[in-house]
């Protein structure tokens, strides 16, 4: 039953994506090309009107013959350029520049190579993001363990981060602070690849679709939409591994290791168990990522409004990224805290037999209340604020290390 539903959902997603691509990408592309050719023809007619009185009969005849030759070649050039150029604007420019087809073919070939370069560029962004997220989450695993325990058992653990950490160390030993390290690295490595690589990709696609001027004037919407789309894909990859991590933290004796926990959870509860926390993850991570990227971008822009970017040293740029990341992390932690608490609760134990995920979410949220939803806020502010600061602080240097330096900037 679960497999059948998963296949149906996948088919629906693929069909919807294909329809959306046709409606929102292909149709506007061809419409833009048609508009470009119409504008080109109008410009030529204007030139002809201006020159008509100053040309001899023979010159006018030669000019009209050349125009007719261009018209006969237009349909062929349109097809070649529309099929192979990287964007409608690129195809229109090639035609507007009246590039001969022999030269256009070579330029289209170069443009096709550029597509491969773009794929490689976003792959490098994904690698940089994967490293940054896996590294920062791994380093903060001990804080995450304490935060999760406070959320799951507030009567047993103090809301004070230090006292709760001492309690865990005295009762379970220092090894307890590394619980869930494996799924943390794997899950947030995948999520970081989609998050940073996808954000850069979707931001660039938004600029291609809207145009640079319109995208710049609506840059907040571009930031938010790009972040939300990228994070949605990242959460699909993250969810099963986050479910395993929380189960290991909440039940230290659940399994002996990462892979054993994955196999056990999948065997006992199936796909539904691995993805039981998808709703809370989406409710937590999407607002978190949207707030993170928006506040980060605005903070960096505010900083460079008072500082000449060209004169800033590498250390200074890293410092600005750290500060902007810290502000973004604090804002994102507050926005996503209630969903994070619900996520910890829903993955603590297997739900009652027959209870649907939606009903379970409502029951947990109602039981928590507003005050309960913000349990563990102190630990999470430290964790998320510090983690986001470090992520963005090193992301600028790591992406340079990977050669990802040609991203889109909206100023």
SEROLUM-265465 format. One line per field, with one value per residue (C-alpha): x, y, z; residue in one letter. Coordinates in nm, 2 decimals. Example, Ala and Ser with C-alpha at 12.3 -4.5 7.8 and 13.67 -1.06 7.14 Angstrom:
BEGIN
xx: (1.23|1.37)
yy: (-0.45|-0.11)
zz: (0.78|0.71)
residuo: (a|s)
% end
This chain:
BEGIN
xx: (0.00|0.27|0.48|0.18|0.11|0.47|0.47|0.15|0.29|0.61|0.42|0.21|0.52|0.69|0.38|0.33|0.70|0.68|0.36|0.51|0.83|0.62|0.40|0.64|0.97|0.91|0.61|0.77|1.09|0.92|0.71|1.02|1.18|0.88|0.88|1.25|1.20|0.90|1.11|1.39|1.17|1.03|1.38|1.47|1.16|1.25|1.60|1.45|1.21|1.49|1.72|1.46|1.48|1.87|1.91|1.91|1.67|1.95|2.05|1.69|1.66|1.98|1.86|1.52|1.69|1.91|1.61|1.42|1.73|1.72|1.35|1.40|1.68|1.49|1.29|1.60|1.81|1.52|1.50|1.88|1.92|1.60|1.70|2.06|2.10|2.12|1.85|1.59|1.79|2.10|1.91|1.76|2.10|2.25|1.97|1.96|2.34|2.27|2.52|2.56|2.45|2.80|2.92|2.61|2.66|3.00|2.87|2.59|2.84|3.03|2.70|2.63|2.96|2.86|2.56|2.81|3.01|2.70|2.62|2.97|2.95|2.63|2.78|3.07|2.82|2.65|2.98|3.07|2.73|2.75|3.08|2.98|2.65|2.80|3.10|2.90|2.63|2.89|3.08|2.76|2.63|2.69|2.48|2.21|2.20|2.14|1.88|1.69|1.69|1.56|1.28|1.19|1.21|1.17|1.09|1.41|1.65|1.69|1.63|1.99|2.22|2.52|2.34|2.17|2.50|2.65|2.35|2.40|2.78|2.74|2.47|2.58|2.94|3.10|3.02|2.65|2.74|2.83|2.50|2.36|2.68|2.66|2.31|2.39|2.68|2.50|2.17|2.30|2.56|2.28|2.06|2.35|2.41|2.05|2.03|2.33|2.36|1.98|1.96|2.23|2.07|1.71|1.82|2.00|1.70|1.48|1.70|1.69|1.32|1.24|1.53|1.80|1.61|1.29|1.46|1.66|1.35|1.19|1.50|1.34|1.09|1.36|1.56|1.26|1.14|1.48|1.55|1.21|1.24|1.60|1.51|1.21|1.43|1.69|1.43|1.32|1.68|1.72|1.40|1.48|1.83|1.69|1.43|1.71|1.92|1.63|1.55|1.91|1.93|1.59|1.66|2.03|1.98|1.77|2.06|2.43|2.51|2.38|2.32|2.17|1.93|1.83|1.76|1.57|1.35|1.28|1.20|0.97|0.79|0.86|0.87|0.60|0.83|1.13|0.92|0.69|0.87|0.85|0.57|0.75|1.08|0.92|0.75|1.08|1.34|1.17|1.09|1.44|1.61|1.40|1.48|1.84|1.91|1.69|1.84|2.19|2.16|2.02|2.28|2.57|2.41|2.38|2.74|2.87|2.66|2.90|3.22|3.38|3.37|3.67|3.89|3.79|4.05|3.98|3.98|3.74|3.50|3.50|3.42|3.13|3.00|3.03|2.84|2.57|2.54|2.50|2.22|2.05|2.09|1.93|1.63|1.59|1.61|1.32|1.11|1.16|1.17|0.81|0.84|1.17|1.02|0.73|0.98|1.17|0.85|0.71|1.03|1.08|0.85|0.63|0.28|-0.03|-0.16|-0.40|-0.32|-0.26|0.05|-0.17|-0.37|-0.06|0.09|-0.22|-0.22|0.15|0.11|-0.20|-0.02|0.28|0.11|0.31|0.54|0.61|0.68|0.98|1.13|1.51|1.52|1.84|2.03|1.89|1.99|2.34|2.35|2.17|2.32|2.67|2.62|2.48|2.75|3.02|2.84|2.83|3.17|3.34|3.11|3.26|3.61|3.51|3.32|3.63|3.83|3.60|3.60|3.24|3.29|3.05|2.72|2.44|2.43|2.13|2.23)
yy: (0.00|0.25|0.15|0.20|0.54|0.64|0.54|0.74|1.04|1.02|1.00|1.30|1.49|1.41|1.49|1.82|1.91|1.84|2.05|2.33|2.33|2.35|2.63|2.84|2.78|2.67|2.89|3.22|3.13|3.10|3.40|3.61|3.49|3.59|3.93|3.97|3.90|4.13|4.41|4.34|4.37|4.70|4.84|4.73|4.90|5.22|5.22|5.15|5.45|5.68|5.57|5.54|5.90|5.90|5.57|5.52|5.28|5.02|5.05|5.02|4.70|4.55|4.63|4.47|4.16|4.13|4.17|3.89|3.66|3.73|3.65|3.31|3.22|3.33|3.02|2.80|3.02|3.05|2.67|2.62|2.89|2.82|2.46|2.50|2.85|2.85|3.11|3.30|3.63|3.45|3.33|3.67|3.84|3.60|3.67|4.05|4.06|3.90|3.63|3.40|3.04|2.91|3.14|3.09|2.71|2.76|3.01|2.77|2.50|2.72|2.80|2.43|2.39|2.67|2.46|2.19|2.46|2.58|2.22|2.19|2.53|2.44|2.10|2.29|2.50|2.18|2.03|2.35|2.36|1.99|2.03|2.34|2.19|1.85|2.01|2.26|2.01|1.75|1.99|2.10|1.74|1.76|2.08|1.91|1.61|1.83|2.04|1.73|1.58|1.91|1.91|1.55|1.53|1.89|1.75|1.55|1.80|2.16|2.43|2.55|2.41|2.37|2.19|1.95|1.87|1.79|1.57|1.37|1.34|1.21|0.96|0.83|0.94|1.17|0.92|1.02|1.36|1.19|1.01|1.05|1.17|0.94|1.03|1.40|1.40|1.20|1.39|1.74|1.67|1.59|1.87|2.12|2.02|2.09|2.39|2.59|2.44|2.46|2.82|2.94|2.74|2.86|3.22|3.22|3.06|3.33|3.60|3.43|3.41|3.76|3.95|4.12|4.45|4.29|4.03|4.30|4.51|4.20|4.05|3.97|3.75|3.58|3.51|3.36|3.15|3.02|2.92|2.76|2.55|2.44|2.35|2.15|1.92|1.91|1.80|1.50|1.38|1.48|1.34|0.97|1.04|1.30|1.05|0.80|1.06|1.16|0.80|0.73|1.04|0.97|0.60|0.54|0.16|0.16|0.03|-0.01|0.22|0.44|0.17|-0.07|0.20|0.28|-0.09|-0.14|0.17|0.08|-0.28|-0.20|0.10|0.11|0.42|0.58|0.56|0.71|1.00|1.04|1.37|1.51|1.76|1.91|1.91|2.11|2.34|2.39|2.39|2.59|2.90|2.86|2.86|3.14|3.35|3.26|3.35|3.66|3.80|3.70|3.87|4.18|4.20|4.16|4.43|4.66|4.60|4.67|4.98|5.14|4.95|4.94|4.57|4.59|4.72|4.46|4.19|3.82|3.82|4.12|3.95|3.63|3.85|4.01|3.67|3.55|3.85|3.83|3.46|3.51|3.76|3.53|3.23|3.40|3.52|3.17|2.99|3.19|3.14|2.76|2.67|2.55|2.31|2.18|2.09|1.91|1.73|1.60|1.48|1.30|1.11|1.01|0.70|0.51|0.67|0.49|0.23|0.37|0.73|0.94|1.17|1.49|1.40|1.31|1.65|1.83|1.63|1.71|2.08|2.11|1.93|2.16|2.50|2.81|2.79|2.42|2.49|2.71|2.46|2.44|2.78|2.88|2.58|2.62|2.99|2.90|2.61|2.76|3.11|2.97|2.71|2.95|3.21|2.94|2.80|3.13|3.24|2.94|2.90|3.20|3.05|2.69|2.78|2.97|2.66|2.45|2.72|2.83|3.20|3.31|3.32|3.57|3.88|4.11|4.46)
zz: (0.00|0.10|-0.21|-0.44|-0.29|-0.32|-0.69|-0.75|-0.57|-0.78|-1.11|-1.01|-0.92|-1.25|-1.45|-1.26|-1.31|-1.69|-1.72|-1.52|-1.73|-2.05|-1.93|-1.73|-1.93|-2.29|-2.37|-2.23|-2.41|-2.76|-2.68|-2.61|-2.93|-3.14|-2.97|-3.04|-3.41|-3.44|-3.28|-3.51|-3.81|-3.69|-3.65|-4.00|-4.14|-3.96|-4.11|-4.46|-4.42|-4.32|-4.60|-4.87|-4.99|-4.99|-5.19|-5.56|-5.73|-5.76|-5.40|-5.28|-5.50|-5.35|-5.00|-5.06|-5.21|-4.90|-4.68|-4.86|-4.82|-4.45|-4.43|-4.61|-4.37|-4.06|-4.00|-4.02|-3.80|-3.55|-3.52|-3.48|-3.22|-3.03|-2.99|-2.88|-2.73|-2.35|-2.31|-2.51|-2.47|-2.61|-2.91|-2.97|-2.95|-3.21|-3.45|-3.38|-3.44|-3.79|-3.72|-4.03|-3.96|-4.01|-3.72|-3.52|-3.52|-3.37|-3.11|-3.03|-2.98|-2.74|-2.57|-2.53|-2.37|-2.13|-2.02|-1.91|-1.73|-1.55|-1.44|-1.31|-1.13|-0.94|-0.86|-0.70|-0.50|-0.39|-0.28|-0.08|0.08|0.17|0.34|0.53|0.66|0.75|0.92|1.13|1.23|1.32|1.54|1.72|1.77|2.15|2.17|1.95|2.19|2.49|2.31|2.19|2.54|2.69|2.43|2.49|2.87|3.01|3.35|3.37|3.22|3.32|3.06|3.14|2.88|3.11|3.39|3.14|2.98|3.32|3.40|3.07|3.12|3.48|3.40|3.06|3.01|2.75|2.47|2.49|2.33|2.00|1.97|1.62|1.47|1.17|1.05|1.13|0.89|0.62|0.65|0.66|0.40|0.15|0.28|0.25|-0.11|-0.21|0.01|-0.11|-0.46|-0.52|-0.39|-0.63|-0.92|-0.86|-0.80|-1.14|-1.31|-1.16|-1.31|-1.65|-1.64|-1.50|-1.64|-1.43|-1.38|-1.27|-1.05|-0.88|-0.80|-0.66|-0.50|-0.17|-0.34|-0.55|-0.23|-0.05|-0.35|-0.43|-0.07|-0.02|-0.34|-0.26|0.10|0.00|-0.21|0.07|0.33|0.12|0.15|0.51|0.67|0.70|0.85|1.09|1.21|1.28|1.46|1.69|1.76|1.86|2.09|2.26|2.29|2.33|2.34|2.02|1.80|1.81|1.52|1.23|0.97|1.22|1.33|0.97|0.90|1.22|1.18|0.81|0.90|1.19|1.07|0.70|0.48|0.70|1.00|0.81|0.68|0.98|1.06|0.70|0.79|1.09|0.90|0.62|0.87|1.05|0.77|0.50|0.71|0.87|0.53|0.39|0.69|0.69|0.33|0.33|0.65|0.54|0.20|0.35|0.62|0.37|0.14|0.45|0.54|0.19|0.16|0.41|0.31|-0.03|-0.12|-0.35|-0.07|0.19|0.26|0.26|0.64|0.64|0.40|0.62|0.92|0.74|0.64|1.00|1.14|0.88|0.94|1.31|1.27|1.01|1.25|1.54|1.33|1.18|1.51|1.65|1.34|1.33|1.70|1.75|1.45|1.58|1.92|1.74|1.52|1.83|1.99|1.69|1.63|1.99|1.98|1.75|1.73|1.85|1.61|1.35|1.43|1.11|1.10|1.07|1.38|1.57|1.48|1.60|1.92|2.00|1.91|2.13|2.42|2.40|2.39|2.30|2.61|2.55|2.18|2.27|2.52|2.46|2.30|2.48|2.36|2.01|1.99|2.07|1.84|1.54|1.58|1.60|1.34|1.08|1.15|1.09|0.78|0.60|0.74|0.58|0.28|0.11|0.14|0.07|-0.25|-0.37|-0.29|-0.51|-0.78|-0.74|-0.78|-1.06|-0.88|-0.94|-0.72|-0.71|-0.60)
residuo: (x|x|x|x|x|x|x|x|x|x|x|x|x|x|x|x|x|x|x|x|x|x|x|x|x|x|x|x|x|x|x|x|x|x|x|x|x|x|x|x|x|x|x|x|x|x|x|x|x|x|x|x|x|x|x|x|x|x|x|x|x|x|x|x|x|x|x|x|x|x|x|x|x|x|x|x|x|x|x|x|x|x|x|x|x|x|x|x|x|x|x|x|x|x|x|x|x|x|x|x|x|x|x|x|x|x|x|x|x|x|x|x|x|x|x|x|x|x|x|x|x|x|x|x|x|x|x|x|x|x|x|x|x|x|x|x|x|x|x|x|x|x|x|x|x|x|x|x|x|x|x|x|x|x|x|x|x|x|x|x|x|x|x|x|x|x|x|x|x|x|x|x|x|x|x|x|x|x|x|x|x|x|x|x|x|x|x|x|x|x|x|x|x|x|x|x|x|x|x|x|x|x|x|x|x|x|x|x|x|x|x|x|x|x|x|x|x|x|x|x|x|x|x|x|x|x|x|x|x|x|x|x|x|x|x|x|x|x|x|x|x|x|x|x|x|x|x|x|x|x|x|x|x|x|x|x|x|x|x|x|x|x|x|x|x|x|x|x|x|x|x|x|x|x|x|x|x|x|x|x|x|x|x|x|x|x|x|x|x|x|x|x|x|x|x|x|x|x|x|x|x|x|x|x|x|x|x|x|x|x|x|x|x|x|x|x|x|x|x|x|x|x|x|x|x|x|x|x|x|x|x|x|x|x|x|x|x|x|x|x|x|x|x|x|x|x|x|x|x|x|x|x|x|x|x|x|x|x|x|x|x|x|x|x|x|x|x|x|x|x|x|x|x|x|x|x|x|x|x|x|x|x|x|x|x|x|x|x|x|x|x|x|x|x|x|x|x|x|x|x|x|x|x|x|x|x|x|x|x|x|x)
% end
